[in-house]
Each structure stands twice: as structure tokens, then as C-alpha cells.
Amino acid sequence: MPPERRLRILQELLASGHGDRATARLCEVCAAVAGVSGAGIMLMSGDAPWGSVCNTNAVSALIEELQYTLGEGPCVDAYHHDRPVLEPDLADPITPRWLAFTPPAVKAGARAVFGFPLRIGALRLGALNLYCDQPGPLSDGQHADALVLAEVAAQTVLMMQANAPSGRLATELETGGDFKYVVHQASGMVAAQLDVGVGEAFARLRGFAFATDRSLEQVADEVVGRRLRFDDLSTGDPDPVL
């Protein structure tokens, strides 16, 4: 990767300042440098997303929320396949994919979406999501910029997290982020109820939310509030409560 491209991006980030808006500015710089309508950064671990570090506007926030709730979309695929995932025409793709994600994303105004994995060596952290409000592919220059942006974003996240207590997210990442801790708490409770891994428990939560047309957070609230138990669901109880 040409060093001048990296230097230009780092200069943009340094010029954006620090403080409470550090992560928000990271997404803003990603969108501005790549020349797209919006950007978001999602952290993931294993089979489950942790949540959104930042986004630039209401559409990018919805794109992050849809991917978190539905488990599909460019960030999810970029993370799992460890490669850029590019969809230049979300409304009329050559190969349809993301059947649940696409309709609400298009309705919100996303016409092209692009996911780039955040990784440092073998360590995978999540993905950078870019969207455009008009269909069309990224230019070669935009694609090259996005690759460097994803690498710089991964390094920035790792540096922010370096001094955080074990098992906790850094304050800088939490500020302005959306990490839905209730969902992670509920996943642990469902894992204990069903004697399964946390990844499978998260998938059960997601599937139940989709099947009952509720948000993931609504279902998680019911689990944490002990109004819903998944071991009762497995026995066929029509009204599973504690």
C-alpha cells in the first residue's frame, strides 16, 4: 500500500482531534476520505457482534442495527470471510443476498454497501461498513483508501483498548458507541438455561426475535427481567415465564 495514502489518512485523523468524539470522528473521517455517504464500525468476536463503535448518520446507524439484529449484511460477511464484501447495487444485485437486511436498508436510502474487515495480522476485530445513497461500485482509489481506512481503524481500536481492564471495553470505545450490554447479559443467561455456548445462545435470541417480530433488545430485556426463559421454550411451554 503506498505510504503516501496512509500518511494522508493519518493526517486527516490527527487533524480531527481527540477527546470524547474520537470514535465518532473516526467514522466521519472514514466516510470523508472514502467519498461515500456514510460509514460505521462494528466490533465482533467469534460468532457474535459486540456492537457499533460509531456511525455517521441515521442511515449508517440503521445499517449497523440491522446487521446486529439479523446477523447478515456486508460487515457480517466481511468479518466471517475475512475479505472485502462489495455490493454496488443493493436494490438490484446480480446475485440476491441478505434477504432480510436488504429491503429495510434500501428503504432507508442505502443503494450500495461495502464491508471491509478490521484485522491486525491474525486478529480479527470486526468490520468497517461504507454505504452510498446512489448505486455504483467504488473506484479503484476509493477501494484502496477503504483498505487503508480499515487497517487504520483496526489499529486505532486496538490502541484504545490496550489499557482497558480485562473483559471491559475501553471508555473511548464506549463513548458514543452502541454495545447493547443487555443482549450480552441475556446471551449468558440463555447459555446457562440451555447448557450451550454463548455463541449458540446469541443465535437462539436472534432467531426468537426474528420469529416473533421483536427487536433483539426487547427479547433480551425479557430474558434479563426473568419474564422469558429459553429452557421453557425448549419444552414447548406456550407462555414461557419464570
Phi, psi and omega per residue, in radians:
M1 nan 2.219 -3.104
P2 -0.967 2.295 -3.098
P3 -1.104 -0.502 -3.129
E4 -1.164 -0.520 3.097
R5 -1.178 -0.785 3.108
R6 -1.112 -0.744 -3.130
L7 -1.079 -0.730 3.131
R8 -1.082 -0.729 -3.128
I9 -1.199 -0.740 3.108
L10 -1.098 -0.651 3.100
Q11 -1.124 -0.679 3.085
E12 -1.070 -0.755 -3.135
L13 -1.180 -0.746 3.136
L14 -1.123 -0.656 3.140
A15 -1.217 -0.350 -3.089
S16 -1.366 -0.221 3.081
G17 1.538 -3.104 -3.081
H18 -2.239 -2.786 3.092
G19 1.636 -2.709 -3.013
D20 -1.114 -0.406 -3.089
R21 -1.752 0.337 -3.066
A22 -1.014 -0.825 -3.113
T23 -1.258 -0.653 3.101
A24 -1.061 -0.745 3.119
R25 -1.156 -0.534 3.091
L26 -1.037 -0.811 3.115
C27 -1.180 -0.677 3.132
E28 -1.098 -0.717 3.105
V29 -1.157 -0.691 3.102
C30 -1.017 -0.808 -3.139
A31 -1.143 -0.750 -3.084
A32 -1.184 -0.804 -3.111
V33 -1.158 -0.721 -3.129
A34 -1.334 -0.239 3.131
G35 1.187 0.745 -3.127
V36 -2.087 3.059 -3.064
S37 -1.343 -0.471 -3.119
G38 -2.979 2.887 -3.108
A39 -2.558 2.704 3.044
G40 -2.592 2.718 3.107
I41 -2.211 2.134 3.132
M42 -1.960 2.298 3.040
L43 -1.631 2.456 3.141
M44 -2.401 2.730 3.102
S45 -2.581 2.134 -3.110
G46 1.110 -2.227 -3.117
D47 -1.642 0.000 -3.005
A48 -2.197 2.456 3.038
P49 -1.360 2.541 3.041
W50 -1.467 -0.619 -3.129
G51 2.507 -3.022 -3.049
S52 -1.706 2.211 3.072
V53 -1.281 -0.748 -3.103
C54 -2.885 2.845 2.990
N55 -2.674 2.876 -2.993
T56 -1.751 -0.364 -3.103
N57 -2.824 -3.099 -3.060
A58 -1.120 -0.616 -3.127
V59 -1.208 -0.802 3.126
S60 -1.139 -0.572 3.073
A61 -1.123 -0.729 3.122
L62 -1.159 -0.693 3.112
I63 -1.043 -0.763 3.096
E64 -1.109 -0.774 -3.111
E65 -1.100 -0.760 3.141
L66 -1.074 -0.752 -3.123
Q67 -1.163 -0.689 3.121
Y68 -1.102 -0.810 -3.057
T69 -1.291 -0.711 -3.010
L70 -1.625 -0.379 -3.126
G71 1.295 0.434 3.078
E72 -2.571 2.721 -3.111
G73 2.387 3.089 -3.029
P74 -1.099 -0.699 3.129
C75 -1.139 -0.758 -3.120
V76 -1.068 -0.815 -3.134
D77 -1.197 -0.696 3.135
A78 -1.071 -0.715 3.131
Y79 -1.168 -0.855 -3.047
H80 -1.244 -0.621 -3.109
H81 -1.636 -0.127 3.089
D82 0.983 0.812 3.103
R83 -2.775 2.770 3.068
P84 -1.069 2.487 3.097
V85 -2.139 2.076 -2.959
L86 -2.119 2.172 3.060
E87 -2.238 1.717 -3.066
P88 -1.330 -0.279 3.120
D89 -2.476 1.553 -3.057
L90 -1.150 -0.573 -3.105
A91 -1.353 -0.438 -3.102
D92 -2.480 1.144 -3.083
P93 -1.297 2.697 3.069
I94 -1.122 -0.764 3.084
T95 -2.116 1.907 -3.133
P96 -1.036 2.409 3.084
R97 -2.666 2.976 3.114
W98 0.957 1.009 -2.995
L99 -1.102 -0.559 3.101
A100 -1.477 -0.623 -3.080
F101 -1.258 -0.703 -2.943
T102 -1.094 -0.885 -3.057
P103 -0.996 -0.882 3.140
P104 -1.186 -0.537 3.109
A105 -1.164 -0.766 3.107
V106 -1.133 -0.763 3.121
K107 -1.019 -0.599 -3.136
A108 -1.319 -0.312 3.108
G109 2.100 0.088 3.102
A110 -1.520 2.058 -3.132
R111 -1.895 -0.321 3.049
A112 -2.515 2.414 -3.113
V113 -2.352 2.540 -3.064
F114 -2.484 2.189 3.128
G115 -1.960 2.368 3.136
F116 -2.249 2.185 -3.085
P117 -1.143 2.496 2.996
L118 -1.673 2.025 -3.129
R119 -2.637 2.649 3.003
I120 -2.293 1.870 -3.027
G121 1.089 -2.203 3.139
A122 -1.519 -0.117 -3.102
L123 -1.461 2.086 3.107
R124 -1.834 2.288 -3.026
L125 -1.955 -0.408 -3.057
G126 2.706 -2.463 -3.105
A127 -2.733 2.632 3.008
L128 -1.679 2.246 3.117
N129 -1.946 2.260 3.047
L130 -2.082 2.508 3.062
Y131 -2.390 2.705 3.061
C132 -2.168 2.571 3.131
D133 -1.533 0.074 3.022
Q134 -2.277 2.539 3.129
P135 -1.215 2.704 3.093
G136 2.483 2.647 -3.125
P137 -1.350 2.842 2.965
L138 -1.246 2.519 3.017
S139 -1.240 2.920 3.101
D140 -1.015 -0.708 3.131
G141 -1.154 -0.729 3.102
Q142 -1.101 -0.737 -3.137
H143 -1.109 -0.773 3.123
A144 -1.109 -0.725 3.089
D145 -1.080 -0.727 -3.102
A146 -1.120 -0.655 3.103
L147 -1.088 -0.749 3.122
V148 -1.215 -0.696 3.106
L149 -1.032 -0.750 3.137
A150 -1.122 -0.683 3.126
E151 -1.175 -0.773 3.130
V152 -1.148 -0.695 3.113
A153 -1.093 -0.722 3.116
A154 -1.085 -0.765 3.124
Q155 -1.126 -0.678 3.131
T156 -1.131 -0.786 3.112
V157 -1.060 -0.781 -3.115
L158 -1.122 -0.690 3.116
M159 -1.153 -0.696 3.108
M160 -1.110 -0.635 -3.056
Q161 -1.425 -0.275 -2.968
A162 -0.987 -0.691 -3.058
N163 -1.745 0.159 -3.139
A164 -1.334 2.607 3.068
P165 -1.027 2.644 -3.133
S166 -1.009 2.292 3.113
G167 1.420 0.061 -3.132
R168 -2.130 2.579 3.027
L169 -1.390 2.576 3.100
A170 -1.093 2.562 3.129
T171 -0.988 -0.685 -3.119
E172 -1.081 -0.595 3.136
L173 -1.341 -0.625 -3.125
E174 -1.223 -0.586 -3.096
T175 -1.141 2.021 -3.140
G176 1.433 -0.079 3.138
G177 -1.515 3.057 3.124
D178 -2.376 1.631 -2.996
F179 -1.888 -0.040 2.950
K180 0.842 1.042 -3.075
Y181 -1.079 -0.478 3.136
V182 -1.089 -0.570 3.133
V183 -1.203 -0.704 3.128
H184 -1.187 -0.655 3.086
Q185 -1.126 -0.766 3.129
A186 -1.117 -0.648 3.121
S187 -1.065 -0.721 3.097
G188 -1.111 -0.689 3.135
M189 -1.176 -0.739 3.127
V190 -1.155 -0.655 3.099
A191 -1.041 -0.722 3.120
A192 -1.203 -0.700 -3.130
Q193 -1.118 -0.674 -3.043
L194 -1.775 -0.081 -3.101
D195 0.981 0.891 3.116
V196 -2.253 3.024 3.081
G197 -1.237 2.812 -3.124
V198 -1.132 -0.620 3.112
G199 -1.070 -0.773 3.113
E200 -1.183 -0.656 3.117
A201 -1.090 -0.723 3.099
F202 -1.074 -0.726 3.112
A203 -1.110 -0.651 3.100
R204 -1.131 -0.737 3.092
L205 -1.045 -0.824 -3.112
R206 -1.084 -0.780 -3.135
G207 -1.119 -0.699 3.136
F208 -1.174 -0.694 3.109
A209 -1.075 -0.765 -3.137
F210 -1.146 -0.762 -3.083
A211 -1.173 -0.514 -3.103
T212 -1.787 0.133 3.094
D213 0.981 0.778 3.060
R214 -2.178 2.809 3.099
S215 -1.306 2.753 3.111
L216 -1.046 -0.677 -3.139
E217 -1.168 -0.643 3.114
Q218 -1.096 -0.786 3.129
V219 -1.146 -0.737 3.132
A220 -1.073 -0.711 3.100
D221 -1.024 -0.700 -3.139
E222 -1.173 -0.668 3.119
V223 -1.166 -0.853 -3.122
V224 -1.133 -0.610 3.093
G225 -1.396 0.063 3.089
R226 1.067 0.573 3.031
R227 -1.747 -0.099 -3.125
L228 -2.522 2.246 3.086
R229 -2.164 2.326 -3.096
F230 -1.442 -0.336 3.027
D231 -1.235 -0.505 3.025
D232 -1.206 -0.647 3.094
L233 -1.055 -0.694 -3.094
S234 -1.195 -0.346 3.111
T235 -1.654 0.013 3.089
G236 1.515 0.177 3.097
D237 -1.073 2.088 -3.068
P238 -1.214 -0.315 -3.113
D239 -2.366 1.274 -2.995
P240 -1.268 1.897 3.086
V241 -2.399 2.858 3.097
L242 -1.305 nan nan
